[in-house]
Amino acid sequence: MSEAAVAALQATWTGLVLADLAASDRNAIVGGPFGSNLVSSDYTARGVPVIRGQNMGGGRWVGGEFAFVSEEKAESLRTNWARPGDIVFTQRGTIGQVAIVPDAPWDQYVVSQSQMKATIDPAVADPLFVYYSFSSPAAKEYIAANAIQTGVPHTNLGQLRAHPMRVPPLPVQRAIASVLGTLDDKIEQNRRTARALERLARAIFRAWFVDFEPVKAKAAGATAFPSMPHPVFDALPTNFVDSAVGPVPAGWDVGALKDLAALSKTQIKPQGNQTEVFDYFSIPAFDAGMRAVVEAGSTIKSNKFLVMDGAVLLSKLNPRIPRVWLPPPPRGRRQIASTEFLVFVPRSVCDRCYLYCQFQQAAFRDELAQGASGTSNSHQRVRPNDLLEKVIVVPPTSMRKGFADIAGPIFALAATNHIESATLTEMRDYLLPKLLSGQVRVSDTDQLVPRGLA
């Protein structure tokens, strides 16, 4: 579009605040520190889900592991209910986070005291458009710049209601939301596929190396085991021996983690390479969907670990949380990791999959957590040297290679999905501010029309 066409298009957009888009219900915008006022003793094993900070930041939708309150407790917090289609905002902590309440699996939620929610009037605005507006870099910068700095930086209901927005006609809102939503749909589909593939690989690992199902099957007279190559199955023993970790198949070793991997401590100072662009693996990036952040060295403030090709990353922070990362092949950029991650380099290529699945085991993480140290329960850390000495089962090389031959292609396919999602995310993030500013519009045929081509 020409400059004049852009100006004419933008003239049809209205300057409003979020309160102008809210439903007429007096509880349309609620939440904050004087809202649900929940404490840990209110939580139950089942009931009505509570939207907390950990349920934000994973994409468009509120999700993850929920805490619950009883039906009776939820009824007493009726003013802080959220329904499908409502938009939830972080009030304190990681301010700027925004997510939409999904249609399933629940039709009712309670918003915690650290979150706020808005119910949008569908006759005025498209909720998905509002979500993307708040997801834009401009909106996040505005929220950060206007945050209340007393104590923990936070915002409040007054600021949320008064948040300024440029709002196009409803058909344009829907068209913008449709384009961005289609990209996010594909990103989420890729993530689900990758997670399913990784669950499959971990299930095979557990069957082979934790529950020893193939050995038990052979001892019972079986001549084969599903998913296991015949030469690997034929080499299995039929009995167990006692060891430091309990019964293990005869002929298998029990050793230390350091027998299978070395810990790389090579660090670089990204700010010393200000114009270089890195793939940056951080705790927030992991929690936001396991997507490394593409970031210039000039914006990365402290030293980071250099990630070697073929490495496995394990977070030393709060080891009960399964933050284990299998970095995809480099895409022309150096890869770096937060020093909250430990960078393990397998001594053999075939052990990468074995180590990754070993780190994922709940029992392994629980044992690490028991030896972790820290000033509070939320900041426990594993000591790297203790981890290297961790006792693990070390199956014969042929078994570990047999597992790699099966799990390697599975993880490679999962990595392909992650890489495609990263590319689509870059595309979405590029288009989002341009669509929201009118620099790129969606034509009547749902085609993207950049400025200068119309």
Rosetta blueprint (number, residue, H / E / L):
1 M L
2 S L
3 E H
4 A H
5 A H
6 V H
7 A H
8 A H
9 L H
10 Q H
11 A H
12 T L
13 W L
14 T E
15 G E
16 L E
17 V E
18 L H
19 A H
20 D H
21 L H
22 A E
23 A L
24 S L
25 D L
26 R L
27 N L
28 A L
29 I E
30 V E
31 G E
32 G L
33 P L
34 F L
35 G L
36 S L
37 N L
38 L L
39 V L
40 S H
41 S H
42 D H
43 Y E
44 T E
45 A L
46 R L
47 G L
48 V E
49 P E
50 V E
51 I E
52 R L
53 G H
54 Q H
55 N H
56 M L
57 G L
58 G L
59 G L
60 R L
61 W E
62 V L
63 G L
64 G L
65 E L
66 F L
67 A E
68 F E
69 V E
70 S L
71 E H
72 E H
73 K H
74 A H
75 E H
76 S H
77 L L
78 R H
79 T H
80 N H
81 W E
82 A E
83 R L
84 P L
85 G L
86 D L
87 I E
88 V E
89 F E
90 T E
91 Q L
92 R E
93 G L
94 T L
95 I L
96 G L
97 Q L
98 V E
99 A E
100 I E
101 V L
102 P L
103 D L
104 A L
105 P L
106 W L
107 D L
108 Q L
109 Y E
110 V E
111 V E
112 S L
113 Q L
114 S L
115 Q E
116 M E
117 K E
118 A E
119 T L
120 I E
121 D L
122 P L
123 A L
124 V L
125 A L
126 D L
127 P H
128 L H
129 F H
130 V H
131 Y H
132 Y H
133 S H
134 F H
135 S H
136 S L
137 P H
138 A H
139 A H
140 K H
141 E H
142 Y H
143 I H
144 A H
145 A H
146 N L
147 A L
148 I E
149 Q L
150 T L
151 G L
152 V L
153 P L
154 H E
155 T L
156 N L
157 L H
158 G H
159 Q H
160 L H
161 R H
162 A L
163 H L
164 P E
165 M E
166 R E
167 V E
168 P L
169 P L
170 L H
171 P H
172 V H
173 Q H
174 R H
175 A H
176 I H
177 A H
178 S H
179 V H
180 L H
181 G H
182 T H
183 L H
184 D H
185 D H
186 K H
187 I H
188 E H
189 Q H
190 N H
191 R H
192 R H
193 T H
194 A H
195 R H
196 A H
197 L H
198 E H
199 R H
200 L H
201 A H
202 R H
203 A H
204 I H
205 F H
206 R H
207 A H
208 W H
209 F H
210 V H
211 D L
212 F L
213 E H
214 P H
215 V H
216 K H
217 A H
218 K H
219 A H
220 A L
221 G L
222 A L
223 T L
224 A L
225 F L
226 P L
227 S L
228 M L
229 P L
230 H H
231 P H
232 V H
233 F H
234 D H
235 A L
236 L L
237 P L
238 T L
239 N L
240 F E
241 V E
242 D L
243 S L
244 A L
245 V L
246 G L
247 P L
248 V E
249 P E
250 A L
251 G L
252 W L
253 D E
254 V E
255 G E
256 A E
257 L H
258 K H
259 D H
260 L L
261 A E
262 A E
263 L E
264 S E
265 K L
266 T L
267 Q E
268 I E
269 K L
270 P H
271 Q H
272 G H
273 N H
274 Q L
275 T L
276 E L
277 V E
278 F E
279 D E
280 Y E
281 F E
282 S L
283 I H
284 P H
285 A H
286 F H
287 D H
288 A L
289 G L
290 M L
291 R L
292 A L
293 V E
294 V E
295 E E
296 A E
297 G H
298 S H
299 T H
300 I L
301 K L
302 S L
303 N L
304 K E
305 F E
306 L E
307 V L
308 M L
309 D L
310 G L
311 A L
312 V E
313 L E
314 L E
315 S E
316 K L
317 L E
318 N L
319 P L
320 R L
321 I L
322 P L
323 R L
324 V E
325 W E
326 L L
327 P L
328 P L
329 P L
330 P L
331 R L
332 G L
333 R L
334 R L
335 Q E
336 I E
337 A E
338 S L
339 T L
340 E L
341 F E
342 L E
343 V E
344 F E
345 V E
346 P E
347 R L
348 S L
349 V H
350 C H
351 D H
352 R H
353 C H
354 Y H
355 L H
356 Y H
357 C H
358 Q H
359 F H
360 Q H
361 Q L
362 A H
363 A H
364 F H
365 R H
366 D H
367 E H
368 L H
369 A H
370 Q H
371 G L
372 A L
373 S E
374 G L
375 T L
376 S L
377 N H
378 S H
379 H H
380 Q L
381 R E
382 V L
383 R L
384 P H
385 N H
386 D H
387 L H
388 L H
389 E L
390 K L
391 V E
392 I E
393 V E
394 V E
395 P L
396 P L
397 T H
398 S H
399 M H
400 R H
401 K H
402 G H
403 F H
404 A H
405 D H
406 I H
407 A H
408 G H
409 P H
410 I H
411 F H
412 A H
413 L H
414 A H
415 A H
416 T H
417 N H
418 H H
419 I H
420 E H
421 S H
422 A H
423 T H
424 L H
425 T H
426 E H
427 M H
428 R H
429 D H
430 Y H
431 L H
432 L H
433 P H
434 K H
435 L H
436 L H
437 S H
438 G L
439 Q L
440 V E
441 R E
442 V E
443 S L
444 D L
445 T L
446 D L
447 Q L
448 L E
449 V E
450 P E
451 R L
452 G L
453 L L
454 A L
